[in-house]
Amino acid sequence: MVFISALPYDYELPFNGKIALLIIDMQRDFLEPGGFGDALGNDVSRLQAIVPTVKQLLEAFRTYKLPVFQTIEGHQPDLSDCPPAKLLRGKSQLKIGDVGPMGRILILGEAGNAIIPELEPLPGETVIAKPGKGAFFHTKLESLLREKEITHLIVTGVTTEVCVQTTMREANDRGFECLLVEDATESYFPNFKQSTLEMIRAQGGIVGWTAKAESVIDALEKTYKAVATSVTL
């Protein structure tokens, strides 16, 4: 049995391959100048800083042929799946659907809505387009996870206190064991990220666990080396 060193206590890694990497909204609209995050007045460089760590985790899951799911937040071109409350909220210079430097903001298929090149999905890797903050809302994510008999989720992406936390809470209510990778998630607001980490692991892990990427990668190596050895024997 292999554990990931985590908070509030060690996270058990399943030997049966029923674990998946979930990468939330690492899209150009949130991470690059000219996108929605920038239009809201945020420092997008804060989010860019986690790209190498997320890429390390992605490559580790690919090495061990474990499932990878990525999400993008986006809407249909006619905005039929975007509630007026979401569309009109805020006073940014660009709103959802407006034309920006990378095309229409948060519209599926536009250049800005694409996953950043460093994390571009490979053929066979699943991309979930979601109209809301949570990855389970009006998507097929749960059914896809059930089909693969996934029980454990390693969660990464942006932003920590919004789409990442919402998705973890949704997953927790559905019975998935979730671990958020501390250095593979980020917020435009450092205090929001820290508060979210503390909320997730409070009360004995009421929502889930948190850990560093290095601990996750080390545990994956030990687990799947052990599996390969047992199969050989």
MOSULPE-V118004 format. One record per backbone hydrogen bond with DSSP energy under -1.0 kcal/mol. NH is the residue of the N-H (numbers start at 1). CO is the residue of the C=O. If there is no record, write none. Layout:
# MOSULPE-V118004
NH/CO  NH/CO
This chain:
# MOSULPE-V118004
4/11  7/210  11/4  13/2  20/152  21/67  22/154  23/69  24/156  27/25  28/114  29/112  30/27  31/27  32/28  35/32  37/29  39/35  40/36  41/38  42/37  44/42  46/43  48/44  49/45  50/47  51/48  54/50  55/51  56/52  57/53  58/54  59/55  60/56  61/57  62/58  63/59  64/60  65/62  66/61  69/21  70/126  71/23  72/128  74/130  75/106  79/76  82/79  87/83  88/84  97/105  98/95  100/103  103/100  105/98  107/104  108/75  110/107  112/102  113/110  114/111  116/26  119/116  120/117  125/122  126/68  128/70  130/72  139/136  144/140  145/141  146/142  147/143  148/144  149/146  150/145  151/18  152/18  153/177  154/20  155/179  156/22  157/184  158/24  160/186  164/159  165/160  166/162  167/163  168/164  169/165  170/166  171/167  172/168  173/169  175/172  176/171  177/151  179/153  180/209  181/155  182/211  184/181  186/157  193/189  194/190  195/191  196/192  197/193  198/194  199/195  200/196  201/197  206/202  207/200  208/200  209/178  210/7  211/180  216/212  217/213  218/214  219/215  220/216  221/217  222/218  223/219  224/220  225/221  226/222  227/223  228/224  229/225  230/226  231/227  232/228  233/229
